[in-house]
Amino acid sequence: VTVVRPGLIVGPGDNTDRFSYWPIRIEKGGEIMAPGTPDDPTQYIDARDLAHWIVRLAENKVYGTFNATGPKTPTNMGELLYGIR
């Protein structure tokens, strides 16, 4: 058995607006509200990267439980929002 536990999945086809809200809102300009503090950690993964990785796990018969979050270098909410801007 292979269990993949992804964090926030983002990218094409994400109709939840959980992530896409930020680029759209930031583009409008002005002050924005964000959860927590700028120093709070964030984790997310692109749907395309997640799918590619899961297929490789299956092809290589890799079994186990995996957390699937990124980015590789930890980032916080402030860095995420300023990066989007």
PyMOL Python script that loads the backbone (N, CA, C, O; Angstrom):
from pymol import cmd

cmd.read_pdbstr("""\
ATOM      1  N   VAL A   1       0.843  -1.185   0.000  1.00  0.00           N
ATOM      2  CA  VAL A   1       0.000   0.000   0.000  1.00  0.00           C
ATOM      3  C   VAL A   1       0.880   1.237   0.000  1.00  0.00           C
ATOM      4  O   VAL A   1       1.892   1.296   0.698  1.00  0.00           O
ATOM      5  N   THR A   2       0.484   2.222  -0.789  1.00  0.00           N
ATOM      6  CA  THR A   2       1.135   3.523  -0.791  1.00  0.00           C
ATOM      7  C   THR A   2       0.099   4.562  -0.411  1.00  0.00           C
ATOM      8  O   THR A   2      -0.958   4.653  -1.034  1.00  0.00           O
ATOM      9  N   VAL A   3       0.402   5.338   0.606  1.00  0.00           N
ATOM     10  CA  VAL A   3      -0.484   6.403   1.070  1.00  0.00           C
ATOM     11  C   VAL A   3       0.246   7.723   0.872  1.00  0.00           C
ATOM     12  O   VAL A   3       1.343   7.921   1.396  1.00  0.00           O
ATOM     13  N   VAL A   4      -0.369   8.624   0.112  1.00  0.00           N
ATOM     14  CA  VAL A   4       0.212   9.947  -0.117  1.00  0.00           C
ATOM     15  C   VAL A   4      -0.690  10.970   0.562  1.00  0.00           C
ATOM     16  O   VAL A   4      -1.886  11.044   0.281  1.00  0.00           O
ATOM     17  N   ARG A   5      -0.102  11.756   1.456  1.00  0.00           N
ATOM     18  CA  ARG A   5      -0.856  12.775   2.193  1.00  0.00           C
ATOM     19  C   ARG A   5      -0.414  14.156   1.724  1.00  0.00           C
ATOM     20  O   ARG A   5       0.546  14.720   2.249  1.00  0.00           O
ATOM     21  N   PRO A   6      -1.125  14.699   0.725  1.00  0.00           N
ATOM     22  CA  PRO A   6      -0.732  16.016   0.214  1.00  0.00           C
ATOM     23  C   PRO A   6      -1.216  17.140   1.117  1.00  0.00           C
ATOM     24  O   PRO A   6      -2.175  16.992   1.875  1.00  0.00           O
ATOM     25  N   GLY A   7      -0.533  18.253   1.013  1.00  0.00           N
ATOM     26  CA  GLY A   7      -0.996  19.471   1.677  1.00  0.00           C
ATOM     27  C   GLY A   7      -1.981  20.158   0.750  1.00  0.00           C
ATOM     28  O   GLY A   7      -2.779  19.496   0.088  1.00  0.00           O
ATOM     29  N   LEU A   8      -1.931  21.446   0.700  1.00  0.00           N
ATOM     30  CA  LEU A   8      -2.797  22.224  -0.180  1.00  0.00           C
ATOM     31  C   LEU A   8      -2.379  21.972  -1.620  1.00  0.00           C
ATOM     32  O   LEU A   8      -1.249  22.278  -2.003  1.00  0.00           O
ATOM     33  N   ILE A   9      -3.284  21.417  -2.420  1.00  0.00           N
ATOM     34  CA  ILE A   9      -3.004  21.118  -3.816  1.00  0.00           C
ATOM     35  C   ILE A   9      -3.423  22.322  -4.644  1.00  0.00           C
ATOM     36  O   ILE A   9      -4.565  22.775  -4.566  1.00  0.00           O
ATOM     37  N   VAL A  10      -2.489  22.837  -5.437  1.00  0.00           N
ATOM     38  CA  VAL A  10      -2.751  24.028  -6.250  1.00  0.00           C
ATOM     39  C   VAL A  10      -2.435  23.738  -7.710  1.00  0.00           C
ATOM     40  O   VAL A  10      -1.779  22.745  -8.025  1.00  0.00           O
ATOM     41  N   GLY A  11      -2.900  24.601  -8.594  1.00  0.00           N
ATOM     42  CA  GLY A  11      -2.580  24.469 -10.005  1.00  0.00           C
ATOM     43  C   GLY A  11      -3.816  24.396 -10.873  1.00  0.00           C
ATOM     44  O   GLY A  11      -4.928  24.643 -10.407  1.00  0.00           O
ATOM     45  N   PRO A  12      -3.622  24.057 -12.141  1.00  0.00           N
ATOM     46  CA  PRO A  12      -4.740  24.000 -13.081  1.00  0.00           C
ATOM     47  C   PRO A  12      -5.844  23.071 -12.593  1.00  0.00           C
ATOM     48  O   PRO A  12      -5.579  21.984 -12.080  1.00  0.00           O
ATOM     49  N   GLY A  13      -7.066  23.511 -12.760  1.00  0.00           N
ATOM     50  CA  GLY A  13      -8.215  22.700 -12.364  1.00  0.00           C
ATOM     51  C   GLY A  13      -8.635  22.883 -10.923  1.00  0.00           C
ATOM     52  O   GLY A  13      -9.624  22.292 -10.491  1.00  0.00           O
ATOM     53  N   ASP A  14      -7.904  23.691 -10.168  1.00  0.00           N
ATOM     54  CA  ASP A  14      -8.292  23.944  -8.776  1.00  0.00           C
ATOM     55  C   ASP A  14      -9.376  25.009  -8.762  1.00  0.00           C
ATOM     56  O   ASP A  14      -9.094  26.197  -8.917  1.00  0.00           O
ATOM     57  N   ASN A  15     -10.589  24.588  -8.580  1.00  0.00           N
ATOM     58  CA  ASN A  15     -11.721  25.517  -8.576  1.00  0.00           C
ATOM     59  C   ASN A  15     -12.128  25.944  -7.174  1.00  0.00           C
ATOM     60  O   ASN A  15     -13.183  26.555  -7.000  1.00  0.00           O
ATOM     61  N   THR A  16     -11.314  25.636  -6.174  1.00  0.00           N
ATOM     62  CA  THR A  16     -11.684  25.949  -4.795  1.00  0.00           C
ATOM     63  C   THR A  16     -11.357  27.387  -4.403  1.00  0.00           C
ATOM     64  O   THR A  16     -11.904  27.893  -3.423  1.00  0.00           O
ATOM     65  N   ASP A  17     -10.484  28.048  -5.143  1.00  0.00           N
ATOM     66  CA  ASP A  17     -10.013  29.402  -4.826  1.00  0.00           C
ATOM     67  C   ASP A  17      -9.222  29.474  -3.526  1.00  0.00           C
ATOM     68  O   ASP A  17      -8.997  30.568  -3.010  1.00  0.00           O
ATOM     69  N   ARG A  18      -8.795  28.335  -2.983  1.00  0.00           N
ATOM     70  CA  ARG A  18      -8.001  28.369  -1.748  1.00  0.00           C
ATOM     71  C   ARG A  18      -6.634  28.979  -1.986  1.00  0.00           C
ATOM     72  O   ARG A  18      -6.080  29.614  -1.088  1.00  0.00           O
ATOM     73  N   PHE A  19      -6.073  28.800  -3.184  1.00  0.00           N
ATOM     74  CA  PHE A  19      -4.783  29.407  -3.495  1.00  0.00           C
ATOM     75  C   PHE A  19      -4.927  30.514  -4.518  1.00  0.00           C
ATOM     76  O   PHE A  19      -4.332  31.582  -4.371  1.00  0.00           O
ATOM     77  N   SER A  20      -5.716  30.267  -5.559  1.00  0.00           N
ATOM     78  CA  SER A  20      -5.823  31.249  -6.639  1.00  0.00           C
ATOM     79  C   SER A  20      -6.400  32.585  -6.156  1.00  0.00           C
ATOM     80  O   SER A  20      -6.241  33.607  -6.824  1.00  0.00           O
ATOM     81  N   TYR A  21      -7.059  32.576  -5.015  1.00  0.00           N
ATOM     82  CA  TYR A  21      -7.566  33.823  -4.434  1.00  0.00           C
ATOM     83  C   TYR A  21      -6.439  34.846  -4.288  1.00  0.00           C
ATOM     84  O   TYR A  21      -6.629  36.029  -4.572  1.00  0.00           O
ATOM     85  N   TRP A  22      -5.249  34.381  -3.838  1.00  0.00           N
ATOM     86  CA  TRP A  22      -4.169  35.319  -3.523  1.00  0.00           C
ATOM     87  C   TRP A  22      -3.657  36.062  -4.745  1.00  0.00           C
ATOM     88  O   TRP A  22      -3.582  37.289  -4.692  1.00  0.00           O
ATOM     89  N   PRO A  23      -3.299  35.405  -5.841  1.00  0.00           N
ATOM     90  CA  PRO A  23      -2.844  36.173  -7.009  1.00  0.00           C
ATOM     91  C   PRO A  23      -3.916  37.125  -7.543  1.00  0.00           C
ATOM     92  O   PRO A  23      -3.612  38.251  -7.938  1.00  0.00           O
ATOM     93  N   ILE A  24      -5.154  36.675  -7.552  1.00  0.00           N
ATOM     94  CA  ILE A  24      -6.241  37.525  -8.051  1.00  0.00           C
ATOM     95  C   ILE A  24      -6.421  38.740  -7.150  1.00  0.00           C
ATOM     96  O   ILE A  24      -6.567  39.859  -7.641  1.00  0.00           O
ATOM     97  N   ARG A  25      -6.410  38.530  -5.852  1.00  0.00           N
ATOM     98  CA  ARG A  25      -6.602  39.628  -4.898  1.00  0.00           C
ATOM     99  C   ARG A  25      -5.422  40.589  -4.913  1.00  0.00           C
ATOM    100  O   ARG A  25      -5.617  41.805  -4.887  1.00  0.00           O
ATOM    101  N   ILE A  26      -4.210  40.068  -4.955  1.00  0.00           N
ATOM    102  CA  ILE A  26      -3.011  40.910  -4.951  1.00  0.00           C
ATOM    103  C   ILE A  26      -2.959  41.762  -6.209  1.00  0.00           C
ATOM    104  O   ILE A  26      -2.524  42.912  -6.157  1.00  0.00           O
ATOM    105  N   GLU A  27      -3.395  41.217  -7.335  1.00  0.00           N
ATOM    106  CA  GLU A  27      -3.393  41.979  -8.595  1.00  0.00           C
ATOM    107  C   GLU A  27      -4.292  43.216  -8.506  1.00  0.00           C
ATOM    108  O   GLU A  27      -4.039  44.221  -9.170  1.00  0.00           O
ATOM    109  N   LYS A  28      -5.335  43.137  -7.688  1.00  0.00           N
ATOM    110  CA  LYS A  28      -6.251  44.277  -7.534  1.00  0.00           C
ATOM    111  C   LYS A  28      -5.608  45.426  -6.773  1.00  0.00           C
ATOM    112  O   LYS A  28      -6.067  46.564  -6.864  1.00  0.00           O
ATOM    113  N   GLY A  29      -4.543  45.136  -6.019  1.00  0.00           N
ATOM    114  CA  GLY A  29      -3.832  46.170  -5.278  1.00  0.00           C
ATOM    115  C   GLY A  29      -4.479  46.495  -3.955  1.00  0.00           C
ATOM    116  O   GLY A  29      -5.534  45.967  -3.607  1.00  0.00           O
ATOM    117  N   GLY A  30      -3.830  47.369  -3.231  1.00  0.00           N
ATOM    118  CA  GLY A  30      -4.332  47.787  -1.931  1.00  0.00           C
ATOM    119  C   GLY A  30      -3.981  46.798  -0.836  1.00  0.00           C
ATOM    120  O   GLY A  30      -3.252  45.830  -1.052  1.00  0.00           O
ATOM    121  N   GLU A  31      -4.513  47.064   0.328  1.00  0.00           N
ATOM    122  CA  GLU A  31      -4.248  46.233   1.492  1.00  0.00           C
ATOM    123  C   GLU A  31      -5.059  44.942   1.399  1.00  0.00           C
ATOM    124  O   GLU A  31      -6.202  44.947   0.941  1.00  0.00           O
ATOM    125  N   ILE A  32      -4.454  43.838   1.838  1.00  0.00           N
ATOM    126  CA  ILE A  32      -5.167  42.565   1.834  1.00  0.00           C
ATOM    127  C   ILE A  32      -5.132  41.946   3.219  1.00  0.00           C
ATOM    128  O   ILE A  32      -4.234  42.216   4.017  1.00  0.00           O
ATOM    129  N   MET A  33      -6.119  41.117   3.489  1.00  0.00           N
ATOM    130  CA  MET A  33      -6.133  40.357   4.736  1.00  0.00           C
ATOM    131  C   MET A  33      -5.554  38.984   4.446  1.00  0.00           C
ATOM    132  O   MET A  33      -5.781  38.414   3.379  1.00  0.00           O
ATOM    133  N   ALA A  34      -4.796  38.453   5.414  1.00  0.00           N
ATOM    134  CA  ALA A  34      -4.226  37.116   5.275  1.00  0.00           C
ATOM    135  C   ALA A  34      -4.294  36.438   6.642  1.00  0.00           C
ATOM    136  O   ALA A  34      -4.264  37.109   7.673  1.00  0.00           O
ATOM    137  N   PRO A  35      -4.385  35.120   6.649  1.00  0.00           N
ATOM    138  CA  PRO A  35      -4.477  34.411   7.928  1.00  0.00           C
ATOM    139  C   PRO A  35      -3.165  34.425   8.688  1.00  0.00           C
ATOM    140  O   PRO A  35      -2.093  34.467   8.084  1.00  0.00           O
ATOM    141  N   GLY A  36      -3.244  34.392  10.001  1.00  0.00           N
ATOM    142  CA  GLY A  36      -2.063  34.276  10.842  1.00  0.00           C
ATOM    143  C   GLY A  36      -1.156  35.482  10.758  1.00  0.00           C
ATOM    144  O   GLY A  36      -1.597  36.621  10.598  1.00  0.00           O
ATOM    145  N   THR A  37       0.135  35.189  10.871  1.00  0.00           N
ATOM    146  CA  THR A  37       1.149  36.238  10.808  1.00  0.00           C
ATOM    147  C   THR A  37       2.031  36.001   9.585  1.00  0.00           C
ATOM    148  O   THR A  37       2.020  34.904   9.027  1.00  0.00           O
ATOM    149  N   PRO A  38       2.793  37.003   9.157  1.00  0.00           N
ATOM    150  CA  PRO A  38       3.688  36.804   8.015  1.00  0.00           C
ATOM    151  C   PRO A  38       4.721  35.701   8.240  1.00  0.00           C
ATOM    152  O   PRO A  38       5.251  35.149   7.277  1.00  0.00           O
ATOM    153  N   ASP A  39       5.012  35.373   9.504  1.00  0.00           N
ATOM    154  CA  ASP A  39       6.009  34.348   9.812  1.00  0.00           C
ATOM    155  C   ASP A  39       5.449  32.929   9.861  1.00  0.00           C
ATOM    156  O   ASP A  39       6.214  31.975   9.998  1.00  0.00           O
ATOM    157  N   ASP A  40       4.131  32.772   9.753  1.00  0.00           N
ATOM    158  CA  ASP A  40       3.533  31.434   9.804  1.00  0.00           C
ATOM    159  C   ASP A  40       3.953  30.621   8.577  1.00  0.00           C
ATOM    160  O   ASP A  40       3.914  31.126   7.455  1.00  0.00           O
ATOM    161  N   PRO A  41       4.357  29.352   8.788  1.00  0.00           N
ATOM    162  CA  PRO A  41       4.797  28.524   7.666  1.00  0.00           C
ATOM    163  C   PRO A  41       3.646  28.173   6.723  1.00  0.00           C
ATOM    164  O   PRO A  41       2.493  28.084   7.143  1.00  0.00           O
ATOM    165  N   THR A  42       3.973  27.977   5.450  1.00  0.00           N
ATOM    166  CA  THR A  42       2.991  27.542   4.456  1.00  0.00           C
ATOM    167  C   THR A  42       3.539  26.325   3.727  1.00  0.00           C
ATOM    168  O   THR A  42       4.747  26.193   3.533  1.00  0.00           O
ATOM    169  N   GLN A  43       2.633  25.436   3.326  1.00  0.00           N
ATOM    170  CA  GLN A  43       3.009  24.263   2.544  1.00  0.00           C
ATOM    171  C   GLN A  43       1.957  24.040   1.479  1.00  0.00           C
ATOM    172  O   GLN A  43       0.760  24.159   1.739  1.00  0.00           O
ATOM    173  N   TYR A  44       2.405  23.719   0.292  1.00  0.00           N
ATOM    174  CA  TYR A  44       1.493  23.488  -0.823  1.00  0.00           C
ATOM    175  C   TYR A  44       2.222  22.639  -1.850  1.00  0.00           C
ATOM    176  O   TYR A  44       3.440  22.480  -1.780  1.00  0.00           O
ATOM    177  N   ILE A  45       1.475  22.092  -2.808  1.00  0.00           N
ATOM    178  CA  ILE A  45       2.086  21.311  -3.881  1.00  0.00           C
ATOM    179  C   ILE A  45       1.267  21.493  -5.146  1.00  0.00           C
ATOM    180  O   ILE A  45       0.036  21.517  -5.107  1.00  0.00           O
ATOM    181  N   ASP A  46       1.957  21.619  -6.258  1.00  0.00           N
ATOM    182  CA  ASP A  46       1.306  21.760  -7.549  1.00  0.00           C
ATOM    183  C   ASP A  46       0.717  20.413  -7.956  1.00  0.00           C
ATOM    184  O   ASP A  46       1.372  19.380  -7.819  1.00  0.00           O
ATOM    185  N   ALA A  47      -0.498  20.423  -8.448  1.00  0.00           N
ATOM    186  CA  ALA A  47      -1.188  19.195  -8.835  1.00  0.00           C
ATOM    187  C   ALA A  47      -0.395  18.393  -9.862  1.00  0.00           C
ATOM    188  O   ALA A  47      -0.387  17.163  -9.817  1.00  0.00           O
ATOM    189  N   ARG A  48       0.269  19.081 -10.784  1.00  0.00           N
ATOM    190  CA  ARG A  48       1.054  18.387 -11.813  1.00  0.00           C
ATOM    191  C   ARG A  48       2.256  17.669 -11.211  1.00  0.00           C
ATOM    192  O   ARG A  48       2.564  16.540 -11.593  1.00  0.00           O
ATOM    193  N   ASP A  49       2.933  18.318 -10.275  1.00  0.00           N
ATOM    194  CA  ASP A  49       4.065  17.673  -9.605  1.00  0.00           C
ATOM    195  C   ASP A  49       3.601  16.472  -8.795  1.00  0.00           C
ATOM    196  O   ASP A  49       4.230  15.414  -8.813  1.00  0.00           O
ATOM    197  N   LEU A  50       2.495  16.649  -8.085  1.00  0.00           N
ATOM    198  CA  LEU A  50       1.946  15.569  -7.268  1.00  0.00           C
ATOM    199  C   LEU A  50       1.575  14.365  -8.134  1.00  0.00           C
ATOM    200  O   LEU A  50       1.914  13.230  -7.801  1.00  0.00           O
ATOM    201  N   ALA A  51       0.887  14.609  -9.230  1.00  0.00           N
ATOM    202  CA  ALA A  51       0.471  13.514 -10.121  1.00  0.00           C
ATOM    203  C   ALA A  51       1.689  12.789 -10.688  1.00  0.00           C
ATOM    204  O   ALA A  51       1.724  11.559 -10.707  1.00  0.00           O
ATOM    205  N   HIS A  52       2.681  13.539 -11.148  1.00  0.00           N
ATOM    206  CA  HIS A  52       3.895  12.943 -11.711  1.00  0.00           C
ATOM    207  C   HIS A  52       4.583  12.053 -10.676  1.00  0.00           C
ATOM    208  O   HIS A  52       5.003  10.938 -10.987  1.00  0.00           O
ATOM    209  N   TRP A  53       4.693  12.544  -9.467  1.00  0.00           N
ATOM    210  CA  TRP A  53       5.365  11.805  -8.401  1.00  0.00           C
ATOM    211  C   TRP A  53       4.595  10.539  -8.033  1.00  0.00           C
ATOM    212  O   TRP A  53       5.203   9.486  -7.845  1.00  0.00           O
ATOM    213  N   ILE A  54       3.270  10.621  -7.929  1.00  0.00           N
ATOM    214  CA  ILE A  54       2.460   9.449  -7.587  1.00  0.00           C
ATOM    215  C   ILE A  54       2.587   8.377  -8.676  1.00  0.00           C
ATOM    216  O   ILE A  54       2.681   7.190  -8.365  1.00  0.00           O
ATOM    217  N   VAL A  55       2.590   8.782  -9.932  1.00  0.00           N
ATOM    218  CA  VAL A  55       2.763   7.819 -11.026  1.00  0.00           C
ATOM    219  C   VAL A  55       4.123   7.129 -10.908  1.00  0.00           C
ATOM    220  O   VAL A  55       4.220   5.913 -11.075  1.00  0.00           O
ATOM    221  N   ARG A  56       5.173   7.905 -10.620  1.00  0.00           N
ATOM    222  CA  ARG A  56       6.512   7.302 -10.454  1.00  0.00           C
ATOM    223  C   ARG A  56       6.537   6.327  -9.287  1.00  0.00           C
ATOM    224  O   ARG A  56       7.161   5.271  -9.387  1.00  0.00           O
ATOM    225  N   LEU A  57       5.869   6.657  -8.178  1.00  0.00           N
ATOM    226  CA  LEU A  57       5.794   5.732  -7.050  1.00  0.00           C
ATOM    227  C   LEU A  57       5.154   4.420  -7.478  1.00  0.00           C
ATOM    228  O   LEU A  57       5.660   3.345  -7.155  1.00  0.00           O
ATOM    229  N   ALA A  58       4.042   4.505  -8.204  1.00  0.00           N
ATOM    230  CA  ALA A  58       3.339   3.304  -8.655  1.00  0.00           C
ATOM    231  C   ALA A  58       4.194   2.501  -9.642  1.00  0.00           C
ATOM    232  O   ALA A  58       4.294   1.280  -9.528  1.00  0.00           O
ATOM    233  N   GLU A  59       4.800   3.182 -10.597  1.00  0.00           N
ATOM    234  CA  GLU A  59       5.624   2.490 -11.594  1.00  0.00           C
ATOM    235  C   GLU A  59       6.802   1.754 -10.960  1.00  0.00           C
ATOM    236  O   GLU A  59       7.190   0.676 -11.409  1.00  0.00           O
ATOM    237  N   ASN A  60       7.358   2.346  -9.922  1.00  0.00           N
ATOM    238  CA  ASN A  60       8.521   1.760  -9.247  1.00  0.00           C
ATOM    239  C   ASN A  60       8.146   0.891  -8.060  1.00  0.00           C
ATOM    240  O   ASN A  60       9.017   0.428  -7.324  1.00  0.00           O
ATOM    241  N   LYS A  61       6.844   0.669  -7.872  1.00  0.00           N
ATOM    242  CA  LYS A  61       6.342  -0.173  -6.773  1.00  0.00           C
ATOM    243  C   LYS A  61       6.918   0.262  -5.423  1.00  0.00           C
ATOM    244  O   LYS A  61       7.413  -0.556  -4.648  1.00  0.00           O
ATOM    245  N   VAL A  62       6.840   1.554  -5.165  1.00  0.00           N
ATOM    246  CA  VAL A  62       7.301   2.119  -3.901  1.00  0.00           C
ATOM    247  C   VAL A  62       6.116   2.127  -2.938  1.00  0.00           C
ATOM    248  O   VAL A  62       5.058   2.677  -3.244  1.00  0.00           O
ATOM    249  N   TYR A  63       6.305   1.516  -1.777  1.00  0.00           N
ATOM    250  CA  TYR A  63       5.231   1.408  -0.797  1.00  0.00           C
ATOM    251  C   TYR A  63       5.598   2.201   0.455  1.00  0.00           C
ATOM    252  O   TYR A  63       6.772   2.344   0.798  1.00  0.00           O
ATOM    253  N   GLY A  64       4.577   2.707   1.123  1.00  0.00           N
ATOM    254  CA  GLY A  64       4.791   3.441   2.359  1.00  0.00           C
ATOM    255  C   GLY A  64       3.850   4.617   2.450  1.00  0.00           C
ATOM    256  O   GLY A  64       2.970   4.798   1.609  1.00  0.00           O
ATOM    257  N   THR A  65       4.045   5.406   3.470  1.00  0.00           N
ATOM    258  CA  THR A  65       3.240   6.596   3.705  1.00  0.00           C
ATOM    259  C   THR A  65       4.136   7.812   3.517  1.00  0.00           C
ATOM    260  O   THR A  65       5.225   7.891   4.085  1.00  0.00           O
ATOM    261  N   PHE A  66       3.661   8.756   2.712  1.00  0.00           N
ATOM    262  CA  PHE A  66       4.470   9.916   2.368  1.00  0.00           C
ATOM    263  C   PHE A  66       3.679  11.209   2.544  1.00  0.00           C
ATOM    264  O   PHE A  66       2.512  11.288   2.159  1.00  0.00           O
ATOM    265  N   ASN A  67       4.317  12.214   3.125  1.00  0.00           N
ATOM    266  CA  ASN A  67       3.755  13.558   3.155  1.00  0.00           C
ATOM    267  C   ASN A  67       4.180  14.238   1.861  1.00  0.00           C
ATOM    268  O   ASN A  67       5.356  14.218   1.498  1.00  0.00           O
ATOM    269  N   ALA A  68       3.226  14.835   1.173  1.00  0.00           N
ATOM    270  CA  ALA A  68       3.517  15.453  -0.120  1.00  0.00           C
ATOM    271  C   ALA A  68       3.236  16.943  -0.044  1.00  0.00           C
ATOM    272  O   ALA A  68       2.168  17.411  -0.439  1.00  0.00           O
ATOM    273  N   THR A  69       4.206  17.674   0.468  1.00  0.00           N
ATOM    274  CA  THR A  69       4.061  19.123   0.568  1.00  0.00           C
ATOM    275  C   THR A  69       5.360  19.785   0.147  1.00  0.00           C
ATOM    276  O   THR A  69       6.416  19.154   0.108  1.00  0.00           O
ATOM    277  N   GLY A  70       5.266  21.023  -0.155  1.00  0.00           N
ATOM    278  CA  GLY A  70       6.441  21.781  -0.553  1.00  0.00           C
ATOM    279  C   GLY A  70       6.239  23.214  -0.127  1.00  0.00           C
ATOM    280  O   GLY A  70       5.279  23.503   0.587  1.00  0.00           O
ATOM    281  N   PRO A  71       7.059  24.077  -0.512  1.00  0.00           N
ATOM    282  CA  PRO A  71       8.206  23.878  -1.381  1.00  0.00           C
ATOM    283  C   PRO A  71       9.368  23.222  -0.641  1.00  0.00           C
ATOM    284  O   PRO A  71       9.348  23.084   0.582  1.00  0.00           O
ATOM    285  N   LYS A  72      10.386  22.819  -1.415  1.00  0.00           N
ATOM    286  CA  LYS A  72      11.551  22.148  -0.837  1.00  0.00           C
ATOM    287  C   LYS A  72      12.192  23.021   0.232  1.00  0.00           C
ATOM    288  O   LYS A  72      12.529  22.542   1.315  1.00  0.00           O
ATOM    289  N   THR A  73      12.358  24.301  -0.077  1.00  0.00           N
ATOM    290  CA  THR A  73      12.869  25.253   0.910  1.00  0.00           C
ATOM    291  C   THR A  73      11.675  25.844   1.646  1.00  0.00           C
ATOM    292  O   THR A  73      10.802  26.443   1.017  1.00  0.00           O
ATOM    293  N   PRO A  74      11.620  25.687   2.972  1.00  0.00           N
ATOM    294  CA  PRO A  74      10.457  26.202   3.722  1.00  0.00           C
ATOM    295  C   PRO A  74      10.212  27.684   3.452  1.00  0.00           C
ATOM    296  O   PRO A  74      11.149  28.466   3.291  1.00  0.00           O
ATOM    297  N   THR A  75       8.941  28.049   3.408  1.00  0.00           N
ATOM    298  CA  THR A  75       8.558  29.443   3.196  1.00  0.00           C
ATOM    299  C   THR A  75       7.462  29.798   4.182  1.00  0.00           C
ATOM    300  O   THR A  75       6.827  28.917   4.763  1.00  0.00           O
ATOM    301  N   ASN A  76       7.246  31.072   4.365  1.00  0.00           N
ATOM    302  CA  ASN A  76       6.185  31.497   5.277  1.00  0.00           C
ATOM    303  C   ASN A  76       5.147  32.313   4.492  1.00  0.00           C
ATOM    304  O   ASN A  76       5.322  32.595   3.307  1.00  0.00           O
ATOM    305  N   MET A  77       4.086  32.675   5.173  1.00  0.00           N
ATOM    306  CA  MET A  77       2.978  33.371   4.513  1.00  0.00           C
ATOM    307  C   MET A  77       3.434  34.693   3.896  1.00  0.00           C
ATOM    308  O   MET A  77       3.012  35.035   2.791  1.00  0.00           O
ATOM    309  N   GLY A  78       4.275  35.428   4.586  1.00  0.00           N
ATOM    310  CA  GLY A  78       4.770  36.698   4.057  1.00  0.00           C
ATOM    311  C   GLY A  78       5.550  36.502   2.767  1.00  0.00           C
ATOM    312  O   GLY A  78       5.334  37.223   1.793  1.00  0.00           O
ATOM    313  N   GLU A  79       6.467  35.519   2.755  1.00  0.00           N
ATOM    314  CA  GLU A  79       7.253  35.245   1.550  1.00  0.00           C
ATOM    315  C   GLU A  79       6.356  34.797   0.400  1.00  0.00           C
ATOM    316  O   GLU A  79       6.573  35.176  -0.750  1.00  0.00           O
ATOM    317  N   LEU A  80       5.352  33.992   0.718  1.00  0.00           N
ATOM    318  CA  LEU A  80       4.413  33.541  -0.313  1.00  0.00           C
ATOM    319  C   LEU A  80       3.691  34.720  -0.942  1.00  0.00           C
ATOM    320  O   LEU A  80       3.641  34.840  -2.166  1.00  0.00           O
ATOM    321  N   LEU A  81       3.136  35.584  -0.115  1.00  0.00           N
ATOM    322  CA  LEU A  81       2.361  36.712  -0.647  1.00  0.00           C
ATOM    323  C   LEU A  81       3.229  37.728  -1.371  1.00  0.00           C
ATOM    324  O   LEU A  81       2.833  38.243  -2.417  1.00  0.00           O
ATOM    325  N   TYR A  82       4.415  38.026  -0.829  1.00  0.00           N
ATOM    326  CA  TYR A  82       5.312  38.947  -1.524  1.00  0.00           C
ATOM    327  C   TYR A  82       5.836  38.334  -2.819  1.00  0.00           C
ATOM    328  O   TYR A  82       6.062  39.048  -3.797  1.00  0.00           O
ATOM    329  N   GLY A  83       6.028  37.021  -2.831  1.00  0.00           N
ATOM    330  CA  GLY A  83       6.466  36.322  -4.034  1.00  0.00           C
ATOM    331  C   GLY A  83       5.415  36.390  -5.128  1.00  0.00           C
ATOM    332  O   GLY A  83       5.741  36.544  -6.305  1.00  0.00           O
ATOM    333  N   ILE A  84       4.159  36.277  -4.738  1.00  0.00           N
ATOM    334  CA  ILE A  84       3.069  36.380  -5.708  1.00  0.00           C
ATOM    335  C   ILE A  84       3.038  37.783  -6.310  1.00  0.00           C
ATOM    336  O   ILE A  84       2.846  37.956  -7.513  1.00  0.00           O
ATOM    337  N   ARG A  85       3.230  38.775  -5.450  1.00  0.00           N
ATOM    338  CA  ARG A  85       3.207  40.156  -5.902  1.00  0.00           C
ATOM    339  C   ARG A  85       4.307  40.426  -6.885  1.00  0.00           C
ATOM    340  O   ARG A  85       4.437  41.549  -7.373  1.00  0.00           O
TER     341      ARG A  85
END
""", "prot")
cmd.dss("prot")
cmd.show_as("cartoon", "prot")
cmd.util.cbc("prot")
cmd.orient("prot")
